[in-house]
Amino acid sequence: MVSACLGAAAALVMTGRAHQHRLSDGNRIPPAVLVPVQLAGVIDDRARFRQIFCALDVAHGSQFPVHRSCGDALQPLDGEGAPASITVSLGPRSNRAPLHIVIIPGMFGQCVKQWAMPLEDGAAYLRSEGYRVDTIDVDGLSSSAKNASIIAASLSQLLRSGERLLIIGYSKGMSDILETLALYPHAIPPGSAVVSLAGIVSGTPLADHPAKLDRLASDIPLPDCEPGDRGAAESVSTSHRLAWLAEHPIPRDRSYFSIVAFSDSRNISSPLKKTYDELAAIDPRNDGQVPDTNAVVPGSHLLAYLNADHWAVALPLARNNPKLRSVFRGRNDFPREVLLEAIVRSVEEQLGLSAEHPQSSSVRK
């Protein structure tokens, strides 16, 4: 039953083919170009993130249920650059302005939360290290505008005086965050860090037929899935997301970070194979739900390309549900504890919250 529901959920985001668009549909999309990340104002911080990820992996990666070397977990795309000359400090965090980590789930997140919550394994580890980590229960089938109101109301209750917010948008959760920034500009305070994890920033071609997706959604028995306003699919269509980005400049008094995922077909979970193939006809660098080019926030710090599919980067489905292990066959395994800690330490360093910044190339613990 679990695997059937998960497969059905994947099918929801699978039905539309990009090459079936009518010209009139395409005319509703603002002009856009495909350029190297540097020309989009993106700061390439992959080399430093790799240093941090690898240092954490060496220090304690083997203590977690899933261990993959950093060389296997991170994609080695050209242009990454040389490692930085400063130490990766693995000492205690600074006591100044502690980070409060808040995670926003993706589409259907509310519907499958009994099986897995995004980054719940990594969150449990960071809580044991003294961090505050919360997940906001947004609507699984509602529009990003509706979820923005939920995020804004929740943050007003969660944040404490003196904390710095690190908010992570997984999948559609990133679309919800972008709309929160525009509709509720004070909800995510200036100085916050916003992280896109396999985020739908510029939309996904798989959602470009929302009416068909909405009809299927009403027929699939996903537990705990309130209908909401049924605007989820339209919110992550390429036409909606590109139009939103064109009309709502991203406020630059926050810091933005992007982590993208893609892998080859051998490492894609079987429930995501069809959507992977759909997207591979457009862009072979995809995670089964989002092309790599659609997952980078303009003007952000680009931290990594992960070697994993869309679910493996965040959802411990196989770890939480032993009956699903035969379905995923190891393809849902990813060192999410190391990933989340590397994200946090990278953000702390960028915001000047690290315990120390010695000028050497050694790695200390």
VOBA-1610 file (N, C-alpha, C; in pm, whole numbers, padded with zeros to 5 digits, always signed):
BEGIN
Met+00082-00121+00000Met+00000+00000+00000Met+00086+00126+00000Val+00191+00124+00085Val+00279+00240+00091Val+00344+00264-00044Ser+00402+00157-00102Ser+00471+00174-00230Ser+00374+00213-00340Ala+00251+00163-00334Ala+00152+00199-00435Ala+00118+00347-00428Cys+00100+00398-00305Cys+00068+00540-00288Cys+00183+00629-00332Leu+00306+00587-00298Leu+00421+00667-00339Leu+00436+00667-00490Gly+00413+00554-00551Gly+00419+00549-00697Gly+00312+00636-00760Ala+00193+00636-00700Ala+00085+00719-00751Ala+00118+00866-00736Ala+00179+00902-00623Ala+00218+01041-00602Ala+00318+01085-00708Ala+00413+00998-00739Ala+00510+01031-00844Ala+00439+01046-00978Ala+00340+00964-01002Ala+00268+00971-01129Ala+00195+01103-01144Leu+00154+01163-01033Leu+00086+01291-01039Leu+00172+01397-01106Val+00300+01392-01080Val+00389+01494-01130Val+00454+01451-01261Met+00396+01347-01320Met+00460+01284-01434Met+00386+01307-01564Thr+00259+01343-01559Thr+00174+01321-01674Thr+00200+01413-01793Gly+00242+01537-01771Gly+00257+01627-01883Gly+00392+01617-01949Arg+00395+01617-02081Arg+00521+01620-02156Arg+00545+01761-02206Ala+00668+01808-02189Ala+00698+01946-02228Ala+00671+01969-02376His+00696+01869-02462His+00682+01893-02605His+00536+01891-02649Gln+00440+01872-02555Gln+00299+01878-02590Gln+00240+02017-02570His+00323+02115-02525His+00274+02250-02506His+00221+02308-02637Arg+00114+02384-02627Arg+00070+02464-02741Arg+00148+02595-02739Leu+00162+02657-02856Leu+00235+02783-02864Leu+00171+02887-02775Ser+00039+02888-02764Ser-00029+02986-02680Ser+00011+02969-02534Asp+00036+02845-02490Asp+00084+02823-02353Asp+00221+02884-02335Gly+00310+02859-02432Gly+00446+02910-02421Gly+00452+03061-02421Asn+00357+03128-02487Asn+00357+03273-02493Asn+00327+03337-02358Arg+00278+03258-02262Arg+00251+03313-02129Arg+00377+03310-02042Ile+00484+03252-02091Ile+00609+03245-02016Ile+00696+03364-02053Pro+00747+03441-01955Pro+00834+03555-01988Pro+00959+03510-02061Pro+01024+03599-02135Pro+01150+03563-02201Pro+01253+03516-02098Ala+01328+03414-02132Ala+01429+03359-02042Ala+01546+03309-02124Val+01662+03300-02060Val+01782+03251-02127Val+01849+03148-02040Leu+01926+03060-02103Leu+02005+02960-02032Leu+02152+03003-02042Val+02212+03035-01927Val+02349+03086-01925Val+02427+03015-01815Pro+02562+03018-01819Pro+02641+02966-01706Pro+02606+03040-01578Val+02622+02971-01466Val+02574+03027-01339Val+02637+03163-01310Gln+02763+03184-01347Gln+02828+03311-01316Gln+02756+03428-01382Leu+02698+03405-01500Leu+02627+03511-01571Leu+02489+03537-01514Ala+02444+03451-01423Ala+02317+03473-01354Ala+02340+03532-01215Gly+02460+03581-01192Gly+02491+03641-01062Gly+02511+03540-00952Val+02528+03413-00988Val+02545+03307-00889Val+02691+03299-00845Ile+02713+03285-00714Ile+02846+03274-00657Ile+02879+03125-00640Asp+02980+03078-00707Asp+03012+02936-00707Asp+03095+02901-00583Asp+03029+02845-00483Asp+03096+02806-00358Asp+03108+02654-00345Arg+03108+02584-00457Arg+03110+02438-00451Arg+03239+02384-00389Ala+03351+02446-00420Ala+03479+02396-00368Ala+03482+02403-00215Arg+03436+02513-00161Arg+03435+02526-00014Arg+03335+02430+00048Phe+03218+02416-00012Phe+03119+02322+00042Phe+03174+02181+00040Arg+03244+02145-00067Arg+03304+02012-00075Arg+03405+01992+00039Gln+03483+02094+00067Gln+03577+02085+00179Gln+03505+02055+00310Ile+03398+02129+00333Ile+03323+02113+00458Ile+03257+01976+00464Phe+03192+01936+00355Phe+03124+01806+00349Phe+03224+01694+00372Cys+03336+01700+00303Cys+03437+01594+00315Cys+03496+01588+00455Ala+03521+01705+00516Ala+03575+01707+00651Ala+03478+01643+00749Leu+03350+01671+00735Leu+03249+01610+00822Leu+03239+01460+00798Asp+03249+01421+00672Asp+03244+01278+00639Asp+03359+01204+00705Val+03480+01260+00697Val+03596+01197+00757Val+03583+01194+00909Ala+03533+01302+00966Ala+03526+01314+01112Ala+03426+01219+01174His+03306+01210+01118His+03206+01124+01181His+03099+01071+01086Gly+03125+01072+00956Gly+03026+01022+00863Gly+02992+00875+00882Ser+03090+00796+00927Ser+03068+00652+00941Ser+02977+00616+01059Gln+02947+00712+01146Gln+02863+00681+01261Gln+02715+00677+01227Phe+02679+00724+01108Phe+02538+00733+01069Phe+02495+00609+00991Pro+02365+00582+00984Pro+02318+00460+00916Pro+02358+00451+00769Val+02366+00566+00702Val+02408+00567+00561Val+02539+00643+00550His+02638+00578+00491His+02768+00642+00472His+02807+00633+00326Arg+02829+00749+00264Arg+02882+00755+00129Arg+02995+00856+00129Ser+03102+00824+00065Ser+03214+00917+00060Ser+03171+01046-00008Cys+03240+01154+00024Cys+03202+01282-00036Cys+03222+01277-00188Gly+03322+01199-00233Gly+03343+01188-00376Gly+03228+01121-00448Asp+03156+01035-00379Asp+03041+00967-00437Asp+02914+01049-00419Ala+02906+01127-00312Ala+02784+01201-00281Ala+02771+01331-00360Leu+02884+01390-00398Leu+02884+01519-00466Leu+02928+01502-00611Gln+02855+01564-00702Gln+02888+01557-00844Gln+03007+01649-00874Pro+03105+01600-00953Pro+03224+01681-00984Pro+03212+01755-01117Leu+03126+01855-01124Leu+03110+01930-01248Leu+03228+02023-01270Asp+03255+02054-01396Asp+03367+02140-01431Asp+03351+02279-01368Gly+03465+02344-01347Gly+03463+02481-01300Gly+03448+02498-01151Glu+03460+02388-01075Glu+03440+02399-00931Glu+03547+02482-00864Gly+03666+02480-00916Gly+03773+02562-00860Gly+03852+02489-00754Ala+03958+02554-00709Ala+04048+02495-00610Ala+03991+02511-00470Pro+04028+02421-00379Pro+03982+02434-00240Pro+04031+02564-00177Ala+03954+02614-00083Ala+03993+02735-00012Ala+04113+02707+00078Ser+04181+02812+00117Ser+04301+02796+00199Ser+04271+02803+00348Ile+04145+02822+00388Ile+04114+02835+00530Ile+04069+02701+00587Thr+04093+02685+00715Thr+04060+02562+00785Thr+03910+02536+00786Val+03872+02410+00778Val+03735+02369+00808Val+03731+02340+00957Ser+03673+02432+01032Ser+03669+02416+01177Ser+03549+02331+01216Leu+03575+02220+01283Leu+03467+02132+01328Leu+03449+02142+01480Gly+03492+02253+01535Gly+03474+02276+01677Gly+03332+02320+01707Pro+03305+02358+01833Pro+03171+02400+01872Pro+03130+02527+01800Arg+02999+02542+01781Arg+02950+02660+01712Arg+02965+02784+01799Ser+02962+02898+01735Ser+02970+03023+01808Ser+02843+03045+01889Asn+02857+03116+01999Asn+02740+03149+02081Asn+02668+03273+02031Arg+02724+03337+01927Arg+02662+03458+01876Arg+02549+03425+01781Ala+02433+03487+01803Ala+02317+03477+01714Ala+02295+03334+01664Pro+02255+03241+01753Pro+02239+03102+01712Pro+02137+03087+01599Leu+02165+02992+01511Leu+02075+02967+01400Leu+01955+02884+01445His+01839+02921+01397His+01718+02841+01413His+01684+02787+01274Ile+01688+02655+01259Ile+01668+02592+01129Ile+01521+02555+01113Val+01461+02599+01004Val+01321+02570+00975Val+01313+02508+00836Ile+01245+02395+00824Ile+01237+02320+00699Ile+01094+02327+00644Ile+01084+02356+00515Ile+00954+02362+00447Ile+00944+02244+00352Pro+00849+02152+00374Pro+00835+02034+00287Pro+00787+02071+00147Gly+00792+01971+00060Gly+00750+01991-00078Gly+00606+01949-00102Met+00571+01942-00229Met+00438+01899-00271Met+00412+01757-00221Phe+00294+01732-00169Phe+00254+01604-00110Phe+00322+01574+00022Gly+00404+01670+00073Gly+00475+01644+00197Gly+00381+01612+00311Gln+00272+01687+00321Gln+00173+01662+00425Gln+00107+01526+00408Cys+00099+01481+00284Cys+00027+01357+00254Cys+00106+01232+00289Val+00239+01242+00290Val+00322+01124+00315Val+00405+01137+00443Lys+00368+01233+00529Lys+00451+01259+00646Lys+00454+01142+00743Gln+00354+01052+00737Gln+00359+00935+00824Gln+00472+00840+00784Trp+00521+00852+00661Trp+00630+00767+00614Trp+00765+00837+00623Ala+00768+00966+00598Ala+00895+01040+00604Ala+00869+01189+00600Met+00947+01262+00680Met+00949+01407+00675Met+01083+01450+00617Pro+01088+01560+00544Pro+01214+01600+00482Pro+01323+01628+00585Leu+01438+01564+00563Leu+01557+01581+00647Leu+01534+01546+00793Glu+01438+01459+00821Glu+01410+01430+00962Glu+01527+01360+01031Asp+01603+01281+00956Asp+01720+01215+01016Asp+01830+01316+01046Gly+01856+01405+00951Gly+01954+01510+00975Gly+01911+01605+01086Ala+01780+01634+01092Ala+01728+01723+01195Ala+01746+01662+01334Ala+01721+01534+01346Ala+01737+01467+01476Ala+01882+01477+01522Tyr+01975+01459+01430Tyr+02116+01469+01467Tyr+02152+01611+01512Leu+02108+01711+01437Leu+02143+01848+01475Leu+02078+01890+01606Arg+01959+01838+01634Arg+01899+01867+01765Arg+01986+01811+01877Ser+02044+01694+01853Ser+02132+01635+01955Ser+02258+01718+01973Glu+02291+01802+01873Glu+02407+01890+01881Glu+02371+02028+01933Gly+02244+02048+01972Gly+02205+02174+02035Gly+02134+02274+01947Tyr+02107+02239+01823Tyr+02037+02331+01733Tyr+01885+02319+01751Arg+01816+02429+01728Arg+01670+02426+01719Arg+01634+02399+01573Val+01556+02294+01551Val+01514+02257+01415Val+01364+02232+01417Asp+01292+02299+01329Asp+01147+02281+01317Asp+01109+02258+01172Thr+00995+02192+01153Thr+00937+02174+01020Thr+00797+02233+01021Ile+00766+02315+00923Ile+00633+02376+00913Ile+00545+02288+00827Asp+00429+02255+00879Asp+00337+02162+00813Asp+00249+02238+00714Val+00304+02266+00595Val+00227+02335+00492Val+00132+02238+00425Asp+00036+02292+00348Asp-00062+02208+00279Asp+00005+02135+00162Gly-00020+02005+00151Gly+00042+01926+00047Gly-00009+01953-00092Leu-00134+02002-00103Leu-00194+02023-00235Leu-00229+02168-00261Ser-00191+02258-00170Ser-00227+02399-00187Ser-00122+02476-00266Ser-00162+02592-00314Ser-00075+02680-00390Ser+00036+02735-00301Ser+00137+02787-00365Ser+00245+02851-00290Ser+00195+02976-00219Ala+00098+03045-00276Ala+00042+03163-00209Ala-00028+03123-00080Lys-00105+03014-00083Lys-00171+02968+00040Lys-00066+02925+00143Asn+00032+02850+00100Asn+00134+02803+00193Asn+00219+02917+00248Ala+00234+03024+00170Ala+00307+03140+00219Ala+00241+03197+00344Ser+00108+03197+00346Ser+00038+03248+00464Ser+00061+03158+00584Ile+00070+03027+00561Ile+00097+02932+00670Ile+00239+02952+00722Ile+00334+02969+00631Ile+00473+02989+00671Ile+00487+03117+00753Ala+00426+03225+00705Ala+00437+03352+00776Ala+00379+03343+00916Ala+00262+03281+00931Ala+00200+03268+01062Ala+00283+03179+01154Ser+00338+03072+01099Ser+00417+02979+01180Ser+00547+03042+01227Leu+00615+03113+01139Leu+00741+03175+01176Leu+00722+03279+01287Ser+00609+03348+01285Ser+00585+03447+01390Ser+00576+03383+01527Gln+00540+03254+01531Gln+00531+03182+01657Gln+00662+03110+01693Leu+00740+03073+01592Leu+00858+02990+01616Leu+00982+03070+01655Leu+01002+03185+01592Leu+01128+03257+01608Leu+01137+03326+01743Arg+01255+03318+01802Arg+01282+03384+01929Arg+01374+03503+01907Ser+01369+03594+01999Ser+01453+03712+01992Ser+01601+03672+01991Gly+01677+03732+01900Gly+01821+03707+01894Gly+01861+03593+01805Glu+01763+03515+01753Glu+01796+03403+01664Glu+01814+03452+01521Arg+01896+03380+01445Arg+01906+03400+01301Arg+01836+03283+01235Leu+01752+03312+01139Leu+01675+03209+01072Leu+01752+03150+00955Leu+01756+03016+00950Leu+01802+02942+00833Leu+01681+02862+00787Ile+01621+02904+00679Ile+01501+02838+00629Ile+01534+02760+00502Ile+01498+02632+00502Ile+01532+02541+00392Ile+01405+02504+00318Gly+01401+02532+00189Gly+01288+02493+00106Gly+01323+02370+00025Tyr+01256+02260+00056Tyr+01278+02137-00021Tyr+01172+02128-00130Ser+01215+02110-00255Ser+01124+02091-00367Ser+01029+02212-00379Lys+00898+02188-00379Lys+00803+02300-00387Lys+00812+02392-00266Gly+00869+02342-00156Gly+00888+02428-00040Gly+00965+02554-00074Met+01056+02547-00173Met+01130+02666-00213Met+01039+02764-00284Ser+00947+02716-00367Ser+00849+02804-00430Ser+00764+02873-00325Asp+00727+02799-00221Asp+00647+02857-00112Asp+00725+02967-00040Ile+00855+02945-00020Ile+00938+03046+00047Ile+00949+03172-00039Leu+00969+03156-00169Leu+00981+03272-00257Leu+00854+03357-00251Glu+00740+03291-00247Glu+00616+03369-00240Glu+00595+03430-00102Thr+00646+03365+00002Thr+00642+03424+00136Thr+00722+03553+00139Leu+00840+03552+00077Leu+00925+03671+00076Leu+00854+03790+00011Ala+00771+03762-00091Ala+00703+03870-00161Ala+00573+03912-00092Leu+00496+03814-00045Leu+00365+03844+00010Leu+00370+03886+00157Tyr+00469+03835+00228Tyr+00483+03864+00372Tyr+00629+03902+00398Pro+00669+04020+00355Pro+00812+04055+00354Pro+00879+04058+00491His+00802+04068+00599His+00863+04072+00731His+00867+03935+00799Ala+00807+03835+00737Ala+00801+03702+00799Ala+00938+03636+00806Ile+01016+03651+00700Ile+01153+03600+00696Ile+01244+03720+00714Pro+01298+03740+00835Pro+01365+03867+00867Pro+01487+03893+00780Pro+01517+04020+00754Pro+01645+04053+00689Pro+01761+03992+00766Gly+01861+03945+00694Gly+01974+03877+00756Gly+01957+03727+00765Ser+01838+03677+00729Ser+01814+03532+00731Ser+01888+03465+00616Ala+01907+03335+00629Ala+01963+03253+00521Ala+01852+03167+00463Val+01842+03166+00332Val+01740+03090+00260Val+01811+02986+00173Val+01779+02859+00196Val+01847+02750+00125Val+01746+02676+00039Ser+01779+02660-00087Ser+01699+02579-00179Ser+01763+02441-00190Leu+01691+02338-00147Leu+01740+02200-00156Leu+01655+02126-00259Ala+01715+02097-00375Ala+01638+02039-00486Ala+01511+02120-00507Gly+01525+02252-00494Gly+01409+02340-00494Gly+01355+02367-00633Ile+01226+02388-00639Ile+01162+02427-00765Ile+01162+02580-00767Val+01261+02636-00835Val+01279+02780-00840Val+01215+02837-00967Ser+01251+02780-01081Ser+01198+02827-01210Ser+01089+02735-01264Gly+01031+02653-01178Gly+00927+02561-01221Gly+00983+02429-01270Thr+00893+02338-01297Thr+00931+02210-01357Thr+00836+02179-01472Pro+00887+02135-01587Pro+00800+02101-01699Pro+00697+01994-01665Leu+00724+01913-01562Leu+00631+01807-01525Leu+00500+01860-01469Ala+00497+01986-01431Ala+00376+02045-01373Ala+00307+02141-01469Asp+00341+02133-01596Asp+00286+02230-01690Asp+00149+02193-01744His+00088+02090-01687His-00050+02055-01718His-00126+02039-01587Pro-00147+02147-01510Pro-00205+02137-01376Pro-00345+02080-01372Ala-00425+02104-01473Ala-00563+02052-01470Ala-00563+01900-01467Lys-00474+01840-01547Lys-00465+01694-01549Lys-00414+01640-01415Leu-00318+01710-01358Leu-00265+01668-01229Leu-00371+01679-01120Asp-00449+01787-01123Asp-00552+01805-01021Asp-00658+01697-01029Arg-00694+01654-01151Arg-00793+01547-01165Arg-00740+01418-01105Leu-00613+01388-01130Leu-00555+01267-01073Leu-00547+01275-00921Ala-00516+01394-00870Ala-00501+01409-00725Ala-00628+01373-00651Ser-00741+01404-00711Ser-00868+01376-00643Ser-00899+01227-00640Asp-00831+01148-00722Asp-00860+01004-00731Asp-00764+00917-00651Ile-00658+00975-00596Ile-00555+00894-00530Ile-00572+00902-00379Pro-00583+00787-00311Pro-00607+00786-00166Pro-00482+00808-00084Leu-00434+00933-00078Leu-00319+00965+00007Leu-00371+01009+00143Pro-00330+00941+00251Pro-00380+00977+00384Pro-00330+01115+00427Asp-00408+01179+00513Asp-00371+01308+00571Asp-00347+01415+00464Cys-00412+01401+00350Cys-00390+01496+00242Cys-00515+01581+00223Glu-00516+01695+00289Glu-00628+01786+00274Glu-00625+01849+00134Pro-00742+01872+00074Pro-00743+01925-00063Pro-00687+02066-00075Gly-00695+02145+00034Gly-00645+02282+00026Gly-00712+02358-00087Asp-00637+02444-00154Asp-00696+02517-00267Asp-00664+02452-00401Arg-00598+02335-00396Arg-00564+02256-00516Arg-00480+02335-00617Gly-00399+02425-00567Gly-00317+02504-00659Gly-00172+02465-00661Ala-00137+02349-00602Ala+00004+02310-00590Ala+00071+02295-00727Ala+00008+02221-00816Ala+00072+02194-00945Ala+00092+02320-01026Glu-00008+02405-01030Glu+00005+02530-01106Glu+00116+02617-01048Ser+00134+02613-00916Ser+00236+02696-00851Ser+00378+02659-00893Val+00399+02535-00936Val+00534+02494-00975Val+00548+02474-01126Ser+00450+02522-01202Ser+00464+02518-01347Ser+00568+02620-01390Thr+00631+02596-01502Thr+00734+02690-01548Thr+00675+02827-01579Ser+00554+02830-01635Ser+00493+02959-01668Ser+00469+03041-01542His+00416+02978-01437His+00388+03052-01314His+00516+03097-01245Arg+00613+03007-01233Arg+00734+03040-01159Arg+00817+03147-01232Leu+00830+03135-01362Leu+00907+03236-01434Leu+00838+03371-01430Ala+00705+03370-01443Ala+00631+03496-01433Ala+00646+03557-01293Trp+00644+03472-01191Trp+00659+03520-01054Trp+00797+03583-01034Leu+00901+03517-01081Leu+01036+03570-01067Leu+01051+03702-01141Ala+00986+03713-01257Ala+00995+03836-01335Ala+00926+03952-01265Glu+00818+03923-01194Glu+00737+04029-01133Glu+00773+04058-00989His+00849+03968-00924His+00881+03984-00782His+01031+03966-00761Pro+01107+04073-00773Pro+01252+04063-00752Pro+01282+04003-00613Ile+01381+03916-00609Ile+01417+03851-00483Ile+01486+03954-00393Pro+01436+03976-00272Pro+01499+04075-00184Pro+01642+04037-00149Arg+01733+04134-00158Arg+01874+04105-00143Arg+01929+04132-00003Asp+01840+04154+00094Asp+01887+04169+00231Asp+01878+04038+00308Arg+01865+03927+00235Arg+01882+03793+00289Arg+01993+03725+00209Ser+02046+03615+00262Ser+02147+03537+00190Ser+02083+03412+00134Tyr+02115+03379+00008Tyr+02052+03265-00060Tyr+02156+03161-00098Phe+02116+03036-00088Phe+02204+02923-00115Phe+02127+02819-00196Ser+02194+02758-00293Ser+02129+02657-00378Ser+02205+02526-00374Ile+02130+02418-00354Ile+02183+02283-00365Ile+02096+02207-00464Val+02158+02157-00568Val+02088+02091-00678Val+02117+01942-00673Ala+02029+01862-00727Ala+02051+01717-00732Ala+02030+01666-00874Phe+02111+01570-00913Phe+02086+01493-01034Phe+02171+01367-01029Ser+02132+01268-01105Ser+02210+01145-01114Ser+02178+01079-01246Asp+02245+00966-01273Asp+02210+00894-01395Asp+02100+00793-01362Ser+02046+00731-01464Ser+01927+00648-01446Ser+01949+00530-01352Arg+02073+00485-01338Arg+02100+00371-01250Arg+02077+00405-01104Asn+02084+00533-01068Asn+02069+00574-00929Asn+01935+00640-00900Ile+01841+00628-00991Ile+01709+00687-00973Ile+01613+00581-00918Ser+01542+00615-00811Ser+01446+00523-00752Ser+01341+00483-00854Ser+01297+00358-00849Ser+01203+00308-00950Ser+01075+00391-00959Pro+01018+00444-00847Pro+00897+00526-00863Pro+00922+00657-00938Leu+01049+00699-00950Leu+01081+00824-01018Leu+01138+00802-01158Lys+01147+00677-01201Lys+01211+00650-01331Lys+01136+00715-01447Lys+01003+00708-01444Lys+00927+00764-01557Lys+00941+00915-01565Thr+00935+00981-01450Thr+00952+01127-01453Thr+01095+01165-01490Tyr+01189+01083-01447Tyr+01329+01107-01486Tyr+01342+01100-01639Asp+01283+00997-01699Asp+01291+00983-01844Asp+01220+01097-01915Glu+01106+01142-01861Glu+01036+01257-01918Glu+01130+01378-01925Leu+01197+01405-01814Leu+01283+01522-01809Leu+01413+01502-01885Ala+01461+01378-01891Ala+01587+01351-01960Ala+01578+01386-02108Ala+01457+01384-02163Ala+01439+01424-02302Ala+01467+01573-02320Ile+01457+01649-02211Ile+01484+01792-02212Ile+01623+01821-02156Asp+01652+01757-02041Asp+01777+01783-01970Asp+01818+01656-01895Pro+01925+01590-01936Pro+01966+01467-01866Pro+02010+01491-01722Arg+02044+01614-01688Arg+02078+01646-01549Arg+01949+01682-01475Asn+01883+01580-01427Asn+01762+01603-01348Asn+01755+01500-01238Asp+01674+01527-01137Asp+01664+01437-01022Asp+01537+01354-01022Gly+01468+01353-01135Gly+01342+01282-01144Gly+01222+01370-01124Gln+01243+01495-01085Gln+01134+01591-01067Gln+01168+01730-01118Val+01296+01769-01112Val+01335+01905-01147Val+01462+01903-01231Pro+01466+01974-01345Pro+01592+01989-01417Pro+01691+02072-01335Asp+01819+02044-01351Asp+01918+02115-01270Asp+01914+02266-01292Thr+01884+02309-01415Thr+01883+02452-01445Thr+01768+02525-01377Asn+01665+02454-01336Asn+01547+02515-01275Asn+01556+02520-01123Ala+01666+02472-01066Ala+01675+02457-00921Ala+01774+02552-00855Val+01823+02650-00929Val+01921+02744-00875Val+01857+02881-00857Val+01869+02937-00739Val+01816+03070-00710Val+01908+03174-00773Pro+01855+03265-00854Pro+01941+03369-00912Pro+02011+03450-00802Gly+02140+03473-00821Gly+02215+03551-00724Gly+02249+03478-00596Ser+02233+03347-00594Ser+02259+03270-00472Ser+02403+03219-00469His+02441+03163-00354His+02564+03088-00341His+02534+02944-00383Leu+02598+02898-00489Leu+02580+02761-00535Leu+02671+02670-00453Leu+02611+02581-00373Leu+02689+02499-00281Leu+02726+02363-00339Ala+02633+02298-00410Ala+02665+02161-00452Ala+02565+02110-00554Tyr+02613+02012-00631Tyr+02527+01924-00710Tyr+02538+01786-00646Leu+02428+01738-00591Leu+02429+01610-00521Leu+02406+01496-00619Asn+02472+01384-00594Asn+02457+01265-00676Asn+02346+01178-00617Ala+02222+01218-00642Ala+02107+01149-00582Ala+01981+01194-00654Asp+01872+01120-00632Asp+01746+01163-00691Asp+01671+01255-00595His+01555+01300-00639His+01479+01403-00570His+01436+01360-00430Trp+01406+01233-00413Trp+01363+01185-00281Trp+01482+01155-00191Ala+01588+01099-00246Ala+01701+01056-00163Ala+01766+01173-00090Val+01767+01292-00150Val+01836+01404-00086Val+01767+01446+00043Ala+01639+01412+00061Ala+01566+01465+00176Ala+01481+01364+00251Leu+01426+01265+00185Leu+01324+01180+00246Leu+01378+01041+00280Pro+01388+01006+00409Pro+01438+00873+00448Pro+01328+00767+00438Leu+01275+00750+00320Leu+01162+00658+00301Leu+01201+00514+00330Ala+01313+00470+00273Ala+01354+00331+00293Ala+01403+00308+00436Arg+01469+00407+00494Arg+01519+00391+00631Arg+01402+00379+00730Asn+01298+00456+00708Asn+01183+00455+00800Asn+01089+00338+00777Asn+01090+00285+00656Asn+00992+00183+00618Asn+01064+00064+00557Pro+01101-00036+00638Pro+01180-00150+00588Pro+01116-00220+00469Lys+00982-00219+00460Lys+00915-00286+00348Lys+00945-00218+00215Leu+00991-00093+00220Leu+01021-00021+00097Leu+01164-00042+00048Arg+01245-00109+00127Arg+01385-00125+00087Arg+01400-00201-00043Ser+01312-00299-00063Ser+01320-00375-00188Ser+01276-00291-00308Val+01193-00189-00282Val+01149-00100-00389Val+01263-00007-00430Phe+01333+00048-00331Phe+01436+00148-00359Phe+01573+00087-00388Arg+01602-00030-00331Arg+01728-00101-00358Arg+01850-00011-00340Gly+01852+00062-00231Gly+01965+00146-00198Gly+01965+00282-00261Arg+01874+00308-00354Arg+01874+00436-00424Arg+01815+00549-00341Asn+01755+00515-00228Asn+01703+00619-00138Asn+01805+00652-00028Asp+01920+00587-00031Asp+02022+00609+00071Asp+02106+00732+00037Phe+02121+00820+00136Phe+02206+00937+00120Phe+02246+00984+00259Pro+02368+01034+00278Pro+02412+01079+00410Pro+02350+01214+00447Arg+02222+01212+00483Arg+02150+01336+00508Arg+02196+01408+00635Glu+02247+01332+00733Glu+02302+01399+00852Glu+02422+01484+00816Val+02513+01428+00737Val+02630+01503+00693Val+02588+01619+00604Leu+02492+01595+00515Leu+02445+01700+00425Leu+02390+01819+00504Leu+02300+01793+00598Leu+02240+01904+00671Leu+02343+01977+00756Glu+02434+01903+00819Glu+02537+01970+00897Glu+02628+02054+00808Ala+02660+02003+00689Ala+02743+02080+00596Ala+02672+02207+00551Ile+02542+02198+00529Ile+02464+02318+00494Ile+02473+02421+00606Val+02448+02375+00728Val+02448+02466+00842Val+02584+02530+00862Arg+02690+02450+00856Arg+02824+02506+00877Arg+02863+02601+00763Ser+02820+02573+00642Ser+02848+02664+00530Ser+02776+02797+00551Val+02651+02791+00594Val+02575+02913+00617Val+02633+02992+00734Glu+02669+02921+00841Glu+02731+02990+00955Glu+02858+03063+00913Glu+02936+02999+00830Glu+03059+03062+00783Glu+03029+03185+00700Gln+02931+03174+00611Gln+02896+03286+00525Gln+02839+03403+00605Leu+02764+03373+00710Leu+02704+03478+00792Leu+02797+03528+00903Gly+02917+03471+00911Gly+03011+03513+01013Gly+02979+03459+01151Leu+02912+03342+01157Leu+02874+03283+01284Leu+02963+03167+01325Ser+03064+03136+01245Ser+03152+03025+01279Ser+03230+03056+01405Ala+03270+02949+01476Ala+03344+02968+01600Ala+03478+03032+01576Glu+03540+02999+01461Glu+03673+03053+01434Glu+03700+03046+01284His+03791+03128+01237His+03826+03132+01095His+03978+03135+01080Pro+04050+03032+01126Pro+04196+03033+01113Pro+04240+03024+00968Gln+04352+03084+00937Gln+04403+03087+00801Gln+04505+02977+00777Ser+04458+02854+00757Ser+04547+02744+00719Ser+04466+02644+00643Ser+04532+02542+00590Ser+04460+02446+00507Ser+04434+02315+00581Ser+04462+02308+00709Ser+04440+02185+00782Ser+04294+02170+00819Val+04256+02048+00858Val+04120+02020+00906Val+04131+01981+01050Arg+04060+02052+01135Arg+04065+02023+01277Arg+03930+01981+01327Lys+03931+01906+01432Lys+03807+01872+01501Lys+03818+01918+01645
//
